[in-house]
């Protein structure tokens, strides 16, 4: 039987590495890959979904992840920790944008695909985007020191398109823009405009502040929860 300590170690690893794990070998064979997905509504709120993948190279790692798959209470604990960590990030972003943000846990799923464990967690993030007339503008928490260890995807609400973006996305279609892992996002700003509206320049919002110190989300999570023991990076 897997010990409670082993399960606790797995959970700590899952959450600590939540924004710092790169794709594992074999993940390309699945439709589910490491990603950070931000789906906005027209009020500026967002559903933020983090998907992590883990090599299950040893029997202990595989058994521990299988225990997580079948343990709703353990999954809820992982989601609670992720929610708390994201609220800390939101608090910092709130200070930078002068816009109150709040994070609420929504859902969690864990599944094993061959020798890869896949964990996805979703939170509701209020006031993620600023409103500028009819436009939505996303800057923080990405504009000041965020490092893309996984693809970042912004999805516009129905009836909106990406009208301006800095830096330019690596791929874009139908209101969805994606930046590849490793992209320099310093000064990040995305303007989402209702279909038919003119593009809004990056200097119109006032949300971004070049004088703000860098803020790495992965670093913040590591400081909160310590060293991860399960995630195998490639």
LINLINLIN-V572759 format. One record per backbone hydrogen bond with DSSP energy under -0.5 kcal/mol. NH is the residue of the N-H (numbers start at 1). CO is the residue of the C=O. Records with the same first field share a line. If there is no record, write none. Layout:
NH=CO  CO
This chain:
7=3
8=4
9=5
10=6
11=7
12=8
13=9
14=10
15=11
16=12
17=13
18=15
19=16
20=17
21=17
27=24
29=26
30=27
33=31
35=51
36=151
37=49
38=153
39=37  47
40=38  155
41=45
44=41
46=125
47=39
48=46  123
49=37  47
50=48  121
51=35  49
52=119
54=117
56=115
57=55
62=58
63=59
64=60
65=61
66=62
67=63
68=64
69=65
70=66
71=68
72=70
75=71
76=72
77=73
78=74
79=75
80=76
81=77
82=78
83=79
84=80
85=81
86=82
87=83
88=84
89=85
90=86
91=87
92=88
93=89
94=90
95=91
96=92
97=93
98=94
99=94
102=126
104=124
106=122
107=122
109=120
111=118
113=116
114=112
116=113
117=54
118=111
119=52
120=109
121=50
122=107
123=48
124=104
125=46  123
126=102  124
128=44  125
129=44
130=137
132=135
135=132
136=192
137=130
138=190
139=140
142=139
143=139
145=143
146=142
148=183
149=147
151=34
152=179
153=36
154=177
155=38
156=154  175
160=157
161=193
163=161  191
164=191
166=189
170=178
171=178
173=176
176=173
177=154
178=171
179=152
182=148
183=180
185=146  183
187=143
188=185
189=166
190=138
191=164
192=136  190
193=161  191
195=159
197=194
204=201
205=202
212=209
215=144
217=215
220=216
221=217
222=218
223=219
224=220
225=221
226=222
233=231
